[in-house]
Amino acid sequence: MNIFKLDDYRQLADTGAAVTVGMFDGVHTGHRHILTLLGRVAAEKGLRPVVVTFDRHPRQVLTEGVATHFRITTNEERARLLSQCGVDTVVELPFTPQLAGMSACEFFDEVLVGQLDARALVLGFDNMFGSRGRNDFDRLPALADERRVALHVDTAVFYHGKEVSSTRIRKALEQGQTDRAAAMLGRGYRMWGTVEKGRQLGRLLGFPTANVSLDDRSKVWPADGVYAVWVTLADGTAGLKGMANFGGQPTFGLDKPVFEVNIFDFEGDLYDTTLTVEFGPRLRDICRFDNVPTLVTQLRSDREAAKRMLTQGQGRGVKK
């Protein structure tokens, strides 16, 4: 897959484009439905399918005082997932105050048609772009017709009677509903980090853990809790089953959040390596136990529950 800046794409473009526009945060089941339609429209019209996206979330620019808008996927994850969906060409625009100030019709005329030679535009069911203060999105169909650009509006993808959206997935993660998030994503939610030396409390309890320092703090953090997880090691070994504590350790009087992963039946040195952790279902809240033996009993129960859920594939999304 090729990721272009606008000027670079213009130099290489050799045919008209079928274009879709969006942040594509998560590249979820709804996004993949749009991408399928984009590919079909492009093939029917003999056009190049092009995804137009942005280098940062618009809310980082539009929302005063917000330094980071927590993302479901980083730009690198998004690129990899788009490629897996068969997307060959992405144009990534810097989302600046100047771009934010363009109305929908200006963006359509100046960027999509004027610079990308768009001859078809594919929109999601609730897709909008352009300045809210200069909102002329309702004029877009007439302008597209005038410019002889075919306009296609996709239908929604539903989960539990409501439309799948990045906002809904983000809220599910923040509430610890990782199984719901996975169903809308079509895969489990992933985070990764470097294994550092911790206090080794898990080893003393008979549950040795990898203390993971998250490498990217811009991603959405799931709610505190104990989760069933799948783990991928730095050497590419994937599908290892385990459970993770995401949050504090109140039994030991520690409120500072930690991300500790116990990989079942694993022996080896993971210090200073990167682990990728895919969240399965949330097992329970983080609790303060009266004594260590009670905690160990609970951990044993958690392990059995996690093994059962992971063997059944729970939390890895559903096919749409």
N, C-alpha and C positions, 0 to 999 in steps of 0.2 A: 504494500500500500504506500502511496505517495502523499505526503502532507505538504501542501504548498502555502506560501505566502501569496497574497493577491497578485503582486507584480510578476512573480515567478510563474504562476499559473497562466497568466495572460501570454507570456512568451512561448509557452509550450502548447497551449490550446490549439487543436487542429480541427475541431468540430463543435457544433452547438452542444449545449448541456441541458440535461434534465437535473434540476436542482431541488434540494430540500434544505431548510434552514432550521437550526436549533442548537441548544447547548448539548443535548444528548447525554446528560448526566445520568450514568447508570447503564445506558444502552439496554434498557429494559424491554419487556415483551411488547409494550406499545411502540417503542422506537423501532424494534425489529419488524413490526408490522408495516411501519412507514417505509423502512428501507427495502422491504420486499416490493412494495408498490412502486418505489422509485426505480428499482431495477427493471420491473415489468414495463413501466412507461418508457424508460430509456431504450429498452430493447425494441419495443414496438415502433418507436420513432427514429431509431438509428442515432441516438444521442449518447453523449458521455454522461453517466450518472455521477453527480458531484454532491458531496455533503459539505455545506457551509456551516462552520461552527466558530467558536470564540475561544480565545486563550485564557479567559477568566470568566467566572460567573457574573452576569450583568449586575446582580445585587451588590457585588463588591464595589461597583462604580456608582450605582444608583442610590444605594442606601447609605446615608450619611453616618459616619462613625463606625461602620462595619468593616474591619480590616480583613476578615476572612469569612467567606460563606462556605460552610462545611459541605463537602462534596461526597457523593456516593462513589465516584470514580475520579482518579487523577487524570490529567491529560494523557499520560502514558497508558494507563489502563483503558481509557476511552478509545485511544488509537488501536490498541490490540483487539478490543472487542469489536470495533467497527470492521477491522480487517477480517475477523472471524465471520462476520456477517456478509462477507463478499464485497465490501466497499474498497474500491481501488484508489479513489481520488477524494481527498479532503482539502478544503481551503480553510485555513484557520486565520480568522481575522482578530487583530488586537482590539479588544472592547475598550474603547476610549470614550471620554466625554463627548468628543466630536461625533463619533459613530452613534452614541446614545442619543444625540440631538437630532439625528436624521429621522424624518417621518417615514412611514412604511412605504409610501409611494416613491419618495426620494431614494430610499435604499433599493427598492425594486428597480427603478429606472437607472440609477447611477452605478450600482454595484452588480446586481444580478444580471440585468440585461446589458448594460453598458460595458461592463468589464468581464463578465463570465459568459456572455452570449447565451443566456438562459432562453430556451425555447419551450421549456415546460417547467412548471413549479409544483412541487408536491408538498402539501401542508398537512400537519396533524389535525385531528378533529378540533383541538382547542389552540392551535398554533397561532400566535400573533407576534409581530415584531414591529419595530419603529417606536419613536418617542411617544410616550403617553400624553405628554403635553401638547403634541401636535398630531393627535391621533387621526389618521385618514385611512386606516386599514380597511374600512368598509368600501372605499373607493378602489381597492385593489382589483376586484374582478373586472370592473370596467376598464381599468388601465391595462390589465393583462390581455383582455380582448382586443384593445386598441393596438397593443404591441405584438399581437398574434402569438402570445405565449399561452400554451395550454395550461389551465389551472386544474389541479386534482386535489381534492380534500379527502383524506383518509378517514376511515371509521375508527371508533375507539375499541380498545381491548379492555375487557372487564375482569375484575377479580372480586368475588363476593358482592356482585351487583353494583360496583362502583368502578369508574374509569381508572386504569393504571396510570400513575404519574410519578415523577421524581419526588414531588412533595409528599405524596402519600407513602412512598417507600422510605423517605427520610424520617417521617414521623413514626413509622413502624419500627425502624431501627432504634430511634431514641426512646421508644417505649419497651424495648427488649423483645419485640415480636419478630425475631429473626426468621422464623418459618414463614410468616406472612410476607416479609420483605423478599425472601428467596422465591416465593411463588410468583411475585410480580416481576422480579428480576429475571426469572428463568434459570437461576443458579444461586448458590450460596454467596453471602456477602463476605468479602475478603479484606483482611488487614495484614500488614507485615511489619517486621522490625528485627532489630539486632538482639541476639541473646547476650545478656549481661549477667554478671554474678550477683545474686541476691543474698538473702539471709539464710537460704537453704532450709527454710522451715518445712517445706514439703518433703524433703529427703528424710527429715527426722520423723515425719508422720508416716513414712512408707509410701509417699506419693511424690517422687522427685519431679520438680517442675523446671521448665525453662522460663527464666524471667525475661520477657520480651519488652524492649524499649521501642516504642512505635517510631518508625522512621519518618512518617508523614503525618503531621498534626492537622492537616487541612481536611482530612476525611471525617465523616460522621462517626462518632463513637456510639456504639450500642449502649443501652442502659446497663448499669452495674448488675452483675449477676454471675451465676455459674452456667456455663454453656457446654453442650456437646460440640466438638470441633473436628474438622479434618485438617491435617497438617502436611505441608510440602516443605522438604528440606532444601538447603542451598544447592545440593548436588542433583536436584531434580526428583528425588524420591518423593512420590506423591501418594495421597490416599491414606496416610497414617491416621489412625483414630485416636482421639483423646478427649480431654475436657479442660476447660479454661476457667480461671477465676478472673473476672474483669471488674476491678473495684478495690475496696479496702480489705483489711484483715482484722475485723473488730475483735475476734477471739483473742488476738495477741496485742490489742490496743493500738492498732495501726490504722489510721484513717486515710493515709496517702494512697491513691489508687495505684494498683499494680495490674499487670497483665501476665499472669502465670499460666503456663500450659503444661499439663501432664500428658505425655504421649504414652499410650498403653503399650506395655511389653517392649519398651525401647531402652537400649543401652548404648551410650556413646557420648562423646564430648561435643556439645553444640555451642560452646562459648565463642563469641565474636562471629558467628555465622548468622545468616538471615533465615527466619522462618516466615512462611506465608500461612496464615490461619484462616480457614473458611468456617464461618459460624454455622453450626447446625441449630437445633432447637435450644431455647433457654430452659435450663433444668429447674432453677429456683432463684430466689433472692439471696443476696449475701446476708448471712445471719451471724450474730454473736452467740457462741455456744458456751455453756457453763464450765465445761472442762474439755481437755484434749481428747479423752476417749470418746466422748459424745460426738465431737467433730470427726474423728476417724470413722466412726460408724456411719455418719452421714456421707462422708466421702466415698466409702465403699458402696453405699446405695446409689450415689451419683454416678459412679463408674459403671455399675450394672445398667442403669437407666440409659446412660450415654451409649454404651455398647449396643444396646437393643435398638435405640433410635437410629444410630449411624448405620448399623447393619441393614435396617429397613430403608435407608436412604432418605430419611426425613430431613427436611430443611435444605434440599438441593434443588428446589424449584420444581415447576411443573411444565409440561409441554403445552404449548399453545397452538 
